Amino acid sequence: MEILLLERLVPEAHAWLEARHRVAYRPELAQDLAALRKQLYNVQALVLPRKVVVTREFLDFAPVLRGLARMHVGTDNTDLEACRERRIRVVQAINAHVRSNAEYLLASLLLLFRRGIGTSIKGDRTAPATLGREIHGSTIGILGLAPSAHALAMMLDGMGARLIGYDPAVHHTAATWQRLRIQPAGLHELMAQADAVSVQVLYASRYERFVSDKVLAHCKPGQVWVGTTRSSLFDPDALARALADGRIEAAMLDGGEAGFAARGTPLHEQRNLFLTPRLGSYTRESRVRASWYVAQRLHEVLSAPRNSGFEPILSASMGLDSVAPPESQPAPLSDRAPLSDNAPLSDNAPLPDEL
């Protein structure tokens, strides 16, 4: 077989790919790595779920592999250096989830500002009315300028919010701030002024526990927090203390990593912390965008000569509304690959002044 799918594409993209290549859909192999390795000897392209980790040893079982694709973002589960050595193209639909993540952040802000909606959704029809707050006129802190922050800023600006922002990798004089109508601020200033904070930092290991007691000491009392960044950005004990003493009224975070709020930890006891299972990127529309992007890129990889020099970089840019099948051949790759919300920055790479 040419292409082995362990994760489902939308039916139209699957059919388009199947009309051009031999495709097998075997999702059960994600649960049985031994069986998966036995199937890799003649596979030229793979579409893998998040939980399947690609190591150098894994690639030893795939001698003719040319393309490796994932529907999600992030490369911490893929050995990029090993892929580079074997000239395996790594494909990720990194822009497919930008709008869906931005809408998740906006929805989370609205739910935390209007807590009574959540009570009603849970089925309590007789709950007393809960006094809410409005986005219009509120000060929203944008912590991190991942691509979803760009989309979110336009939404919030249209709703009449005042936006202030901080990103450890973006200089306060960068043109991005003015373009997004965000007032750049120091981190402590943002904490002290914001009625709500939205966190979408492009993660690198040097940012582990970046949101610490020192940062949270400056919170405006009663803040609400939402985020799609990795939970390792937070010091969990510091976050638990801020949730407990009222500095943070409530927080809704998408995709907490293993152990982040596990039983027996201080965060587990905080009833005002809400964790969702990576719902930000999980919409019908983003899945259509991701499916078509992966299908087209894999076709491109398999149609190119073996010595074409593909590099295992994150996938090139795609339009946010690229959901229709191509008329003929896939569009060529652009020269620059943008960063995705959850893709880690290289710890040895210089930080960009502007995204």
C-alpha contacts under 8 A as a table, 3 or more apart, distances in Angstrom:
res1	aa1	res2	aa2	distance
1	M	4	L	7.15
1	M	22	R	5.46
1	M	23	V	6.36
1	M	24	A	7.03
1	M	42	N	6.39
1	M	43	V	5.75
1	M	44	Q	7.64
2	E	21	H	6.44
2	E	22	R	5.26
2	E	23	V	6.22
2	E	42	N	7.20
2	E	43	V	5.16
2	E	44	Q	4.96
2	E	45	A	6.21
3	I	21	H	7.22
3	I	22	R	6.26
3	I	23	V	4.78
3	I	24	A	6.37
3	I	43	V	6.02
3	I	44	Q	5.97
3	I	45	A	4.65
3	I	46	L	5.80
3	I	47	V	7.88
4	L	23	V	5.97
4	L	24	A	5.04
4	L	25	Y	6.06
4	L	26	R	7.09
4	L	43	V	6.61
4	L	45	A	6.33
4	L	46	L	5.02
4	L	47	V	6.48
5	L	8	R	6.70
5	L	23	V	7.35
5	L	24	A	6.05
5	L	25	Y	4.63
5	L	26	R	6.06
5	L	27	P	6.98
5	L	46	L	5.93
5	L	47	V	4.81
5	L	48	L	6.75
6	L	25	Y	6.07
6	L	26	R	5.26
6	L	27	P	4.17
6	L	28	E	7.37
6	L	29	L	6.80
6	L	30	A	6.38
6	L	46	L	7.61
6	L	47	V	5.81
6	L	48	L	5.27
6	L	49	P	6.58
7	E	25	Y	7.61
7	E	27	P	6.00
7	E	47	V	6.11
7	E	48	L	5.81
7	E	49	P	5.70
7	E	71	M	7.94
8	R	25	Y	7.36
8	R	27	P	7.74
9	L	13	A	6.26
9	L	14	H	5.61
9	L	287	R	7.81
9	L	288	V	7.88
9	L	291	S	5.07
9	L	292	W	7.99
10	V	13	A	5.56
10	V	14	H	6.16
10	V	287	R	7.27
10	V	288	V	6.17
10	V	291	S	6.03
11	P	14	H	5.01
11	P	15	A	6.06
12	E	15	A	5.18
12	E	16	W	6.17
13	A	16	W	5.01
13	A	17	L	6.18
13	A	291	S	6.10
13	A	292	W	5.44
13	A	295	A	6.26
13	A	325	P	7.40
14	H	17	L	5.21
14	H	18	E	5.99
14	H	295	A	7.36
15	A	18	E	4.91
15	A	19	A	6.11
16	W	19	A	5.34
16	W	20	R	6.97
16	W	295	A	7.82
16	W	325	P	7.97
17	L	20	R	5.38
17	L	21	H	6.10
17	L	23	V	7.52
17	L	295	A	6.02
17	L	296	Q	7.82
17	L	299	H	7.14
18	E	21	H	5.15
18	E	22	R	6.00
18	E	23	V	5.58
19	A	22	R	7.99
20	R	299	H	7.78
26	R	29	L	5.91
27	P	30	A	5.85
28	E	31	Q	5.68
28	E	32	D	7.07
29	L	32	D	4.99
29	L	33	L	6.47
29	L	35	A	6.37
29	L	36	L	5.21
30	A	33	L	6.42
30	A	36	L	7.18
30	A	48	L	7.90
30	A	49	P	7.52
30	A	51	K	7.81
30	A	52	V	6.48
32	D	35	A	5.46
32	D	36	L	6.25
33	L	36	L	4.82
33	L	37	R	6.11
34	A	37	R	5.31
34	A	38	K	6.58
35	A	38	K	5.22
35	A	39	Q	6.67
36	L	39	Q	5.25
36	L	40	L	6.61
37	R	40	L	5.30
37	R	41	Y	7.69
37	R	58	F	7.28
37	R	61	F	5.87
37	R	62	A	7.73
38	K	41	Y	6.78
38	K	61	F	7.49
39	Q	42	N	7.25
39	Q	43	V	7.33
40	L	43	V	5.10
40	L	61	F	5.92
40	L	62	A	4.87
40	L	63	P	7.91
41	Y	61	F	6.00
41	Y	62	A	5.01
41	Y	63	P	6.15
41	Y	64	V	7.02
42	N	62	A	7.09
42	N	63	P	7.51
42	N	64	V	6.23
42	N	65	L	7.71
43	V	46	L	7.24
43	V	62	A	6.76
43	V	64	V	6.45
43	V	65	L	5.81
44	Q	64	V	5.55
44	Q	65	L	4.09
44	Q	66	R	5.19
44	Q	67	G	6.48
44	Q	302	L	7.63
45	A	65	L	5.74
45	A	66	R	5.80
45	A	67	G	4.50
45	A	68	L	5.69
45	A	69	A	7.66
45	A	298	L	7.01
45	A	302	L	7.86
46	L	65	L	7.85
46	L	67	G	6.38
46	L	68	L	4.90
46	L	69	A	5.98
47	V	68	L	6.13
47	V	69	A	4.65
47	V	70	R	5.50
47	V	71	M	7.66
48	L	52	V	6.46
48	L	68	L	7.59
48	L	69	A	6.39
48	L	70	R	5.38
48	L	71	M	7.73
49	P	52	V	5.92
49	P	70	R	6.32
49	P	71	M	7.23
49	P	72	H	7.73
50	R	53	V	7.44
50	R	70	R	7.35
50	R	72	H	6.92
50	R	77	N	7.34
51	K	77	N	7.77
52	V	77	N	7.43
53	V	77	N	4.85
53	V	78	T	6.03
54	V	58	F	5.75
54	V	59	L	7.00
54	V	77	N	6.18
54	V	78	T	4.72
54	V	79	D	6.04
55	T	58	F	5.01
55	T	59	L	6.39
55	T	78	T	6.39
55	T	79	D	5.35
55	T	82	A	7.45
56	R	59	L	5.21
56	R	60	D	6.47
56	R	79	D	6.71
56	R	82	A	5.63
57	E	60	D	5.15
57	E	61	F	7.28
58	F	61	F	5.78
58	F	62	A	7.34
59	L	62	A	5.07
59	L	63	P	7.16
59	L	65	L	7.99
59	L	82	A	7.88
59	L	83	C	7.97
60	D	63	P	6.31
62	A	65	L	5.42
65	L	68	L	7.74
65	L	88	I	6.63
66	R	87	R	7.00
66	R	88	I	4.66
66	R	89	R	6.12
66	R	301	V	7.14
66	R	302	L	7.20
67	G	88	I	5.34
67	G	89	R	4.64
67	G	90	V	6.00
67	G	91	V	7.18
67	G	298	L	6.46
67	G	301	V	6.51
67	G	302	L	7.65
68	L	88	I	6.95
68	L	89	R	6.10
68	L	90	V	4.86
68	L	91	V	5.97
69	A	90	V	5.81
69	A	91	V	4.42
69	A	92	Q	5.82
69	A	294	V	6.56
69	A	298	L	7.66
70	R	73	V	7.30
70	R	91	V	6.47
70	R	92	Q	5.36
70	R	93	A	7.40
70	R	294	V	7.62
71	M	92	Q	6.22
71	M	93	A	6.10
71	M	287	R	7.80
71	M	290	A	5.89
71	M	291	S	7.10
71	M	294	V	7.28
72	H	92	Q	6.78
72	H	93	A	6.98
72	H	94	I	7.39
72	H	281	S	7.99
73	V	92	Q	6.31
73	V	93	A	7.14
73	V	94	I	5.77
73	V	340	S	6.72
73	V	341	D	7.58
73	V	342	N	5.99
73	V	343	A	5.87
74	G	77	N	7.50
74	G	340	S	7.76
74	G	342	N	5.36
74	G	343	A	3.98
74	G	344	P	6.45
75	T	78	T	5.30
75	T	79	D	7.78
75	T	80	L	7.67
75	T	343	A	6.15
75	T	344	P	7.03
76	D	79	D	7.60
76	D	344	P	7.52
79	D	82	A	5.47
79	D	83	C	6.46
80	L	83	C	4.97
80	L	84	R	6.06
80	L	90	V	7.88
80	L	312	P	6.53
80	L	313	I	7.98
81	E	84	R	4.98
81	E	85	E	6.24
82	A	85	E	5.17
82	A	86	R	6.41
83	C	86	R	5.16
83	C	87	R	5.93
83	C	88	I	4.91
83	C	89	R	7.15
83	C	90	V	7.55
83	C	312	P	6.32
84	R	87	R	4.90
84	R	88	I	6.07
84	R	89	R	7.72
84	R	311	E	6.38
84	R	312	P	5.53
85	E	88	I	7.78
87	R	309	G	7.26
87	R	310	F	6.64
87	R	311	E	6.57
87	R	312	P	7.14
88	I	310	F	7.37
88	I	311	E	7.21
88	I	312	P	6.10
89	R	301	V	7.34
89	R	310	F	5.93
89	R	311	E	5.82
89	R	312	P	4.48
89	R	313	I	7.34
90	V	311	E	7.81
90	V	312	P	4.72
90	V	313	I	6.25
90	V	314	L	6.51
90	V	315	S	7.17
91	V	294	V	6.76
91	V	297	R	7.04
91	V	298	L	7.71
91	V	312	P	7.71
91	V	313	I	7.75
91	V	314	L	6.28
91	V	315	S	5.14
92	Q	294	V	6.99
92	Q	314	L	6.10
92	Q	315	S	5.18
93	A	96	A	5.49
93	A	97	H	7.98
93	A	289	R	7.81
93	A	290	A	5.15
93	A	293	Y	6.02
93	A	294	V	6.44
93	A	315	S	6.47
93	A	318	M	7.72
94	I	97	H	6.89
94	I	98	V	7.92
94	I	314	L	7.57
94	I	315	S	6.68
94	I	317	S	7.53
94	I	338	P	7.77
94	I	339	L	7.29
94	I	340	S	5.20
94	I	341	D	7.98
95	N	98	V	5.44
95	N	317	S	6.70
95	N	318	M	6.17
95	N	319	G	7.40
95	N	320	L	6.47
95	N	340	S	6.47
96	A	99	R	7.58
96	A	286	S	5.26
96	A	287	R	7.44
96	A	289	R	5.40
96	A	290	A	5.28
96	A	318	M	7.56
96	A	320	L	6.17
97	H	100	S	5.19
97	H	101	N	5.93
97	H	280	G	7.69
97	H	281	S	5.01
97	H	282	Y	7.90
97	H	286	S	5.41
97	H	290	A	7.89
98	V	101	N	5.32
98	V	102	A	6.25
98	V	147	P	6.19
98	V	148	S	4.79
98	V	151	A	7.40
98	V	281	S	7.72
98	V	320	L	7.62
98	V	340	S	7.76
98	V	341	D	7.35
99	R	102	A	5.00
99	R	103	E	6.15
99	R	148	S	6.35
99	R	151	A	6.38
99	R	286	S	7.96
99	R	320	L	7.40
100	S	103	E	5.12
100	S	104	Y	6.14
100	S	280	G	5.84
100	S	281	S	5.51
100	S	282	Y	7.40
100	S	283	T	6.66
100	S	286	S	6.56
101	N	104	Y	4.97
101	N	105	L	6.29
101	N	148	S	6.02
101	N	228	T	7.18
101	N	280	G	4.43
101	N	281	S	5.52
102	A	105	L	5.16
102	A	106	L	6.29
102	A	148	S	4.95
102	A	149	A	6.66
102	A	151	A	5.93
102	A	152	L	4.91
102	A	280	G	7.74
103	E	106	L	4.97
103	E	107	A	5.97
103	E	152	L	7.10
103	E	280	G	7.66
104	Y	107	A	5.09
104	Y	108	S	6.04
104	Y	279	L	7.54
104	Y	280	G	5.09
105	L	108	S	5.10
105	L	109	L	6.22
105	L	152	L	7.42
105	L	198	S	7.05
105	L	226	V	6.25
105	L	227	G	6.61
105	L	228	T	7.49
105	L	280	G	7.66
106	L	109	L	5.12
106	L	110	L	6.27
106	L	152	L	6.91
106	L	155	M	7.93
106	L	156	L	7.83
107	A	110	L	5.09
107	A	111	L	6.13
108	S	111	L	5.07
108	S	112	L	6.15
108	S	226	V	6.37
108	S	252	M	6.58
109	L	112	L	5.25
109	L	113	F	6.03
109	L	196	A	7.65
109	L	224	V	7.68
109	L	225	W	7.73
109	L	226	V	6.61
110	L	113	F	5.05
110	L	114	R	5.95
110	L	135	I	7.49
111	L	114	R	5.03
111	L	115	R	5.58
111	L	117	I	6.62
111	L	118	G	6.57
112	L	115	R	5.16
112	L	224	V	6.84
112	L	250	A	6.99
112	L	251	A	7.86
113	F	132	G	5.54
113	F	133	R	5.06
113	F	134	E	6.76
113	F	135	I	7.77
113	F	224	V	7.91
114	R	117	I	5.93
114	R	118	G	7.77
114	R	130	T	7.54
114	R	131	L	7.39
114	R	132	G	4.59
114	R	133	R	6.33
115	R	118	G	5.55
115	R	119	T	6.76
115	R	130	T	6.69
115	R	132	G	6.75
116	G	119	T	5.03
116	G	120	S	6.34
116	G	129	A	6.42
116	G	130	T	5.16
116	G	131	L	7.72
116	G	132	G	7.55
117	I	120	S	5.21
117	I	121	I	6.18
118	G	121	I	4.99
118	G	122	K	6.27
119	T	122	K	5.27
119	T	123	G	6.88
119	T	124	D	5.98
119	T	127	A	7.28
120	S	123	G	5.21
120	S	124	D	5.15
120	S	125	R	5.81
120	S	127	A	7.52
121	I	124	D	7.37
124	D	127	A	5.67
134	E	137	G	7.25
134	E	138	S	6.86
135	I	138	S	5.29
135	I	156	L	7.65
135	I	159	M	6.77
135	I	160	G	7.12
135	I	161	A	5.82
136	H	159	M	5.62
136	H	160	G	4.49
136	H	161	A	4.85
137	G	160	G	5.89
137	G	161	A	5.01
137	G	162	R	6.34
138	S	161	A	5.25
138	S	162	R	6.06
138	S	194	A	7.91
138	S	195	D	6.29
139	T	161	A	6.01
139	T	162	R	4.68
139	T	163	L	5.84
139	T	164	I	7.19
139	T	193	Q	7.04
139	T	194	A	5.01
139	T	195	D	5.35
139	T	196	A	6.85
140	I	161	A	6.70
140	I	162	R	6.17
140	I	163	L	5.10
140	I	164	I	6.37
140	I	194	A	5.29
140	I	195	D	5.92
140	I	196	A	5.00
140	I	197	V	5.79
140	I	198	S	7.38
141	G	163	L	6.04
141	G	164	I	5.01
141	G	165	G	5.38
141	G	166	Y	7.82
141	G	190	L	6.02
141	G	191	M	7.57
141	G	194	A	5.25
141	G	195	D	7.56
141	G	196	A	6.06
141	G	197	V	4.48
141	G	198	S	6.14
142	I	145	L	7.42
142	I	149	A	7.11
142	I	163	L	6.97
142	I	164	I	6.12
142	I	165	G	4.43
142	I	166	Y	6.43
142	I	197	V	6.06
142	I	198	S	5.22
142	I	199	V	6.48
142	I	200	Q	7.90
143	L	165	G	5.72
143	L	166	Y	5.15
143	L	167	D	5.91
143	L	197	V	6.79
143	L	198	S	5.92
143	L	199	V	4.82
143	L	200	Q	6.29
143	L	201	V	6.57
144	G	149	A	7.16
144	G	165	G	7.44
144	G	166	Y	6.12
144	G	167	D	4.49
144	G	168	P	7.42
144	G	199	V	6.10
144	G	200	Q	5.02
144	G	201	V	4.08
144	G	202	L	6.83
145	L	148	S	7.56
145	L	149	A	5.29
145	L	150	H	6.84
145	L	166	Y	7.93
145	L	167	D	6.18
145	L	170	V	7.91
145	L	200	Q	6.66
145	L	201	V	6.35
145	L	202	L	7.44
145	L	355	L	7.33
146	A	149	A	5.46
146	A	150	H	7.26
146	A	200	Q	5.75
146	A	201	V	5.85
146	A	202	L	5.65
146	A	339	L	7.55
146	A	340	S	6.82
146	A	341	D	5.14
146	A	355	L	7.74
147	P	150	H	5.35
147	P	151	A	6.99
147	P	339	L	7.46
147	P	340	S	6.49
147	P	341	D	6.11
147	P	355	L	7.97
148	S	151	A	5.25
148	S	152	L	6.07
148	S	200	Q	7.36
148	S	341	D	6.62
149	A	152	L	4.91
149	A	153	A	5.87
149	A	200	Q	6.73
150	H	153	A	5.27
150	H	154	M	6.65
150	H	180	L	6.60
151	A	154	M	5.42
151	A	155	M	6.55
152	L	155	M	5.08
152	L	156	L	6.15
153	A	156	L	5.17
153	A	157	D	5.91
153	A	163	L	7.51
153	A	180	L	6.27
153	A	181	R	7.61
153	A	182	I	7.53
154	M	157	D	5.16
154	M	158	G	6.18
154	M	180	L	6.81
155	M	158	G	5.26
155	M	159	M	6.52
156	L	159	M	5.00
156	L	160	G	6.52
156	L	161	A	5.58
156	L	163	L	7.88
157	D	160	G	5.22
157	D	161	A	5.44
157	D	162	R	7.05
157	D	163	L	7.37
157	D	181	R	7.45
158	G	161	A	7.60
162	R	182	I	7.84
163	L	181	R	7.14
163	L	182	I	4.90
163	L	183	Q	6.16
164	I	182	I	5.15
164	I	183	Q	4.49
164	I	184	P	5.64
164	I	185	A	6.26
164	I	190	L	6.61
164	I	194	A	7.70
165	G	177	W	7.96
165	G	182	I	6.08
165	G	183	Q	6.07
165	G	184	P	4.86
165	G	185	A	5.69
165	G	186	G	7.99
165	G	190	L	6.71
166	Y	170	V	7.80
166	Y	172	H	7.86
166	Y	184	P	5.95
166	Y	185	A	5.77
166	Y	186	G	6.33
166	Y	187	L	5.99
166	Y	190	L	7.25
167	D	170	V	5.33
167	D	171	H	7.74
167	D	201	V	7.27
168	P	171	H	7.77
169	A	351	L	5.51
169	A	352	P	6.16
169	A	353	D	6.33
169	A	354	E	7.80
170	V	174	A	6.79
170	V	351	L	7.88
170	V	352	P	6.59
170	V	353	D	4.69
170	V	354	E	5.46
170	V	355	L	7.68
171	H	174	A	5.46
171	H	353	D	5.64
171	H	354	E	7.35
172	H	177	W	7.54
172	H	184	P	5.60
172	H	185	A	7.35
173	T	177	W	7.73
174	A	177	W	6.24
174	A	178	Q	7.88
174	A	353	D	6.72
174	A	354	E	6.09
175	A	178	Q	5.49
175	A	179	R	6.24
175	A	354	E	7.63
176	T	179	R	5.06
176	T	180	L	6.14
176	T	354	E	6.53
176	T	355	L	7.40
177	W	180	L	5.31
177	W	181	R	6.06
177	W	182	I	5.06
177	W	183	Q	6.44
177	W	184	P	6.42
178	Q	181	R	4.89
178	Q	182	I	6.12
178	Q	183	Q	7.28
179	R	182	I	7.76
185	A	189	E	6.07
185	A	190	L	5.95
186	G	189	E	5.10
186	G	190	L	6.15
187	L	190	L	5.15
187	L	191	M	6.34
187	L	215	V	7.57
188	H	191	M	5.10
188	H	192	A	6.20
188	H	215	V	6.67
188	H	218	H	5.91
189	E	192	A	5.16
189	E	193	Q	6.21
189	E	218	H	7.93
190	L	193	Q	5.38
190	L	194	A	5.81
191	M	194	A	5.81
191	M	197	V	7.92
191	M	215	V	7.55
191	M	216	L	7.30
191	M	218	H	5.47
191	M	219	C	4.65
191	M	220	K	6.19
192	A	218	H	5.36
192	A	219	C	5.13
192	A	220	K	4.71
193	Q	219	C	7.93
193	Q	220	K	6.20
194	A	197	V	6.43
194	A	220	K	6.64
194	A	223	Q	7.10
195	D	220	K	6.97
195	D	222	G	7.43
195	D	223	Q	5.09
195	D	224	V	6.82
196	A	223	Q	5.15
196	A	224	V	4.69
196	A	225	W	5.69
196	A	226	V	7.94
197	V	223	Q	7.32
197	V	224	V	6.37
197	V	225	W	4.81
197	V	226	V	6.39
198	S	225	W	5.89
198	S	226	V	4.89
198	S	227	G	5.48
199	V	225	W	7.52
199	V	226	V	6.20
199	V	227	G	4.39
199	V	228	T	6.50
199	V	229	T	6.28
200	Q	227	G	5.88
200	Q	228	T	5.51
200	Q	229	T	4.78
200	Q	341	D	6.79
201	V	229	T	5.78
201	V	341	D	7.33
202	L	229	T	7.29
202	L	340	S	7.68
202	L	341	D	5.93
202	L	342	N	6.19
202	L	343	A	6.80
202	L	344	P	6.22
202	L	345	L	6.69
203	Y	207	Y	6.57
203	Y	229	T	7.23
203	Y	230	R	7.03
203	Y	233	L	7.52
203	Y	342	N	6.60
203	Y	343	A	6.93
203	Y	344	P	4.79
203	Y	345	L	6.10
204	A	207	Y	5.57
204	A	208	E	7.43
204	A	344	P	5.16
204	A	345	L	5.10
204	A	346	S	6.69
204	A	347	D	6.11
205	S	208	E	5.40
205	S	347	D	6.83
206	R	347	D	7.19
207	Y	210	F	5.00
207	Y	233	L	5.96
208	E	232	S	5.50
208	E	233	L	4.77
208	E	234	F	6.97
208	E	235	D	7.84
209	R	212	S	5.93
209	R	232	S	6.03
209	R	233	L	4.69
209	R	234	F	4.47
209	R	235	D	4.37
209	R	236	P	7.89
210	F	233	L	5.36
210	F	234	F	6.00
210	F	235	D	7.04
211	V	214	K	7.84
211	V	215	V	5.82
211	V	216	L	6.89
211	V	233	L	6.16
211	V	234	F	4.72
211	V	235	D	5.94
211	V	238	A	7.94
211	V	239	L	7.85
212	S	215	V	5.27
212	S	216	L	6.12
212	S	234	F	6.53
212	S	235	D	5.23
212	S	238	A	5.66
212	S	239	L	7.35
213	D	216	L	5.05
213	D	217	A	5.80
213	D	235	D	7.74
213	D	238	A	5.06
213	D	239	L	7.67
214	K	217	A	5.43
214	K	218	H	7.62
215	V	218	H	6.09
215	V	219	C	7.66
216	L	219	C	5.29
216	L	238	A	7.49
216	L	239	L	7.67
216	L	242	A	6.83
216	L	247	R	7.83
219	C	223	Q	6.99
219	C	247	R	5.82
219	C	248	I	7.34
220	K	223	Q	5.92
220	K	247	R	6.43
221	P	246	G	6.23
221	P	247	R	4.26
221	P	248	I	6.48
221	P	249	E	7.65
222	G	246	G	5.87
222	G	247	R	5.34
222	G	248	I	5.21
222	G	249	E	4.64
223	Q	247	R	6.36
223	Q	248	I	4.73
223	Q	249	E	5.53
223	Q	250	A	7.31
224	V	248	I	5.64
224	V	249	E	5.49
224	V	250	A	5.04
224	V	251	A	5.64
225	W	248	I	7.20
225	W	250	A	6.47
225	W	251	A	4.47
225	W	252	M	6.31
225	W	253	L	7.89
226	V	251	A	5.63
226	V	252	M	4.79
226	V	253	L	5.51
227	G	252	M	6.65
227	G	253	L	4.79
227	G	254	D	6.24
228	T	253	L	6.10
228	T	254	D	5.05
228	T	255	G	7.17
228	T	280	G	7.10
228	T	341	D	7.86
228	T	342	N	8.00
229	T	233	L	7.32
229	T	253	L	7.98
229	T	254	D	7.51
229	T	341	D	7.25
229	T	342	N	6.39
230	R	233	L	5.87
230	R	255	G	7.20
230	R	256	G	6.96
230	R	257	E	7.32
230	R	342	N	7.11
231	S	234	F	5.70
231	S	253	L	7.82
231	S	255	G	7.33
231	S	256	G	5.24
231	S	257	E	6.06
231	S	260	F	6.96
232	S	235	D	7.16
232	S	257	E	7.41
232	S	260	F	7.82
234	F	238	A	7.84
234	F	239	L	6.88
235	D	238	A	5.35
235	D	239	L	6.18
236	P	239	L	5.05
236	P	240	A	6.08
236	P	260	F	6.84
236	P	261	A	7.71
236	P	266	P	7.74
236	P	267	L	6.57
237	D	240	A	5.05
237	D	241	R	6.32
237	D	266	P	6.38
237	D	267	L	7.01
238	A	241	R	5.18
238	A	242	A	6.35
239	L	242	A	5.13
239	L	243	L	6.18
239	L	267	L	7.49
240	A	243	L	5.14
240	A	244	A	6.07
240	A	266	P	5.87
240	A	267	L	5.00
240	A	270	Q	6.80
241	R	244	A	5.04
241	R	245	D	6.19
242	A	245	D	5.49
242	A	246	G	6.20
242	A	247	R	5.13
242	A	248	I	5.52
243	L	246	G	5.61
243	L	247	R	6.36
243	L	248	I	4.91
243	L	249	E	6.25
243	L	250	A	6.68
243	L	251	A	7.98
243	L	270	Q	6.91
243	L	272	N	6.93
243	L	273	L	7.57
244	A	247	R	7.85
244	A	248	I	7.88
244	A	270	Q	6.88
245	D	248	I	7.67
246	G	249	E	5.35
248	I	251	A	7.16
249	E	272	N	7.03
250	A	272	N	4.80
250	A	273	L	5.89
250	A	274	F	7.83
251	A	272	N	6.49
251	A	273	L	5.00
251	A	274	F	6.09
252	M	273	L	6.08
252	M	274	F	4.60
252	M	275	L	5.80
252	M	276	T	7.53
253	L	256	G	6.92
253	L	273	L	7.89
253	L	274	F	6.38
253	L	275	L	5.07
253	L	276	T	6.40
254	D	275	L	5.73
254	D	276	T	4.76
254	D	277	P	6.07
254	D	278	R	5.07
254	D	279	L	6.60
254	D	280	G	6.71
255	G	275	L	6.73
255	G	276	T	5.81
255	G	277	P	4.88
255	G	278	R	4.41
255	G	279	L	7.67
256	G	260	F	6.01
256	G	261	A	7.62
256	G	275	L	6.48
256	G	276	T	7.56
256	G	277	P	7.39
257	E	260	F	5.59
258	A	261	A	7.97
258	A	262	A	7.57
259	G	262	A	4.72
260	F	267	L	7.66
261	A	265	T	6.10
261	A	266	P	7.48
261	A	267	L	5.00
261	A	268	H	4.76
262	A	265	T	5.75
262	A	267	L	7.58
262	A	268	H	5.78
263	R	268	H	5.61
264	G	268	H	6.66
265	T	268	H	5.41
265	T	269	E	7.30
266	P	269	E	5.67
266	P	270	Q	7.14
267	L	270	Q	5.32
267	L	273	L	7.57
268	H	271	R	7.85
270	Q	273	L	5.74
271	R	274	F	7.62
276	T	279	L	6.21
278	R	281	S	6.53
278	R	282	Y	7.05
279	L	282	Y	4.96
279	L	283	T	7.71
280	G	283	T	7.66
281	S	286	S	6.75
282	Y	286	S	6.83
282	Y	287	R	6.99
283	T	286	S	5.35
283	T	287	R	6.17
284	R	287	R	5.21
284	R	288	V	6.30
285	E	288	V	5.13
285	E	289	R	6.33
285	E	323	V	7.96
286	S	289	R	5.02
286	S	290	A	6.02
287	R	290	A	5.00
287	R	291	S	5.89
288	V	291	S	5.15
288	V	292	W	6.25
288	V	323	V	5.94
289	R	292	W	5.50
289	R	293	Y	6.17
289	R	320	L	7.50
289	R	321	D	7.12
289	R	322	S	5.88
289	R	323	V	4.85
290	A	293	Y	5.13
290	A	294	V	6.08
291	S	294	V	5.28
291	S	295	A	6.06
292	W	295	A	5.06
292	W	296	Q	6.06
292	W	322	S	7.83
292	W	323	V	6.45
292	W	324	A	7.54
292	W	325	P	6.79
293	Y	296	Q	5.31
293	Y	297	R	6.10
293	Y	318	M	7.58
293	Y	322	S	7.88
294	V	297	R	5.23
294	V	298	L	6.03
295	A	298	L	5.35
295	A	299	H	6.21
296	Q	299	H	5.14
296	Q	300	E	6.15
296	Q	330	P	5.53
297	R	300	E	4.89
297	R	301	V	6.14
297	R	330	P	7.30
298	L	301	V	4.98
298	L	302	L	6.16
299	H	302	L	5.25
299	H	303	S	5.94
299	H	330	P	7.90
300	E	303	S	5.16
300	E	304	A	6.20
300	E	330	P	6.81
301	V	304	A	5.44
301	V	310	F	7.99
302	L	305	P	7.80
304	A	308	S	6.42
305	P	308	S	5.31
306	R	309	G	7.76
313	I	337	A	7.67
314	L	337	A	6.18
314	L	338	P	7.92
314	L	339	L	7.91
315	S	337	A	5.86
316	A	333	L	5.83
316	A	334	S	5.73
316	A	335	D	7.27
316	A	336	R	6.07
316	A	337	A	4.15
316	A	338	P	6.74
317	S	333	L	7.72
317	S	334	S	6.67
317	S	336	R	7.21
317	S	337	A	5.58
317	S	338	P	6.10
318	M	322	S	6.81
319	G	322	S	5.11
326	P	329	Q	6.43
326	P	330	P	6.01
326	P	331	A	7.93
334	S	337	A	7.35
339	L	343	A	6.59
340	S	343	A	5.26
345	L	349	A	7.29
346	S	349	A	5.18
352	P	355	L	6.65
